[in-house]
Amino acid sequence: MSGLTHFDAEGHAHMVDVSEKAATAREAVAEGHVKMERATFQLIGEGRAKKGDVLSVARLAGIMGAKKTPDLIPLCHPLPVTSVSVDLTLDPDLPGVAIEARVRTTGQTGVEMEALTAVSVAALTVYDMVKAVDRAMQIGGIRVLLKDGGKSGRYEAK
């Protein structure tokens, strides 16, 4: 189990002890998308979804998801999230919705999971809002674009 911090010497899952780590500024950015039929894309763009403003509701859901991450991911530390932004953009090339989340904190561990959760929950919300007209939508491309701060420093996806 070498290198896997969520397992002890016997291979049992455990929460990593971060009590000796310094609190530093941390940031993470994640992305993902929801691909859909062109008619669904147009419905969202024209504001005709029966459940309301798809992008605004998904943005709020993503923010809430970031704040609830330790309730959803068993070994995630509860962190004082200081900033969450979730941007949803209609992308005609998909066609669909491109999603990017940025999360910041000053703490003893990073916020990658919060950023990934924000994107995931926003994508699920887009699906929920328009599934009545397009059950074939695909959620994908969810990944960390940037992680900065802490002992391991900066990571940027290629």
Sequence and secondary structure as in RCSB ss.txt:
>XXXX:A:sequence
MSGLTHFDAEGHAHMVDVSEKAATAREAVAEGHVKMERATFQLIGEGRAKKGDVLSVARLAGIMGAKKTPDLIPL
CHPLPVTSVSVDLTLDPDLPGVAIEARVRTTGQTGVEMEALTAVSVAALTVYDMVKAVDRAMQIGGIRVLLKDGG
KSGRYEAK
>XXXX:A:secstr
 TT TTB TTS B     TTS  EEEEEEEEEEEE  HHHHHHHHTT  TTS HHHHHHHHHHHHHHTHHHHSTT
     EEEEEEEEEEETTTTEEEEEEEEEEEESS  HHHHHHHHHHHHHHHHHHHTTT TT EEEEEEEEEEE S
TT  EE  
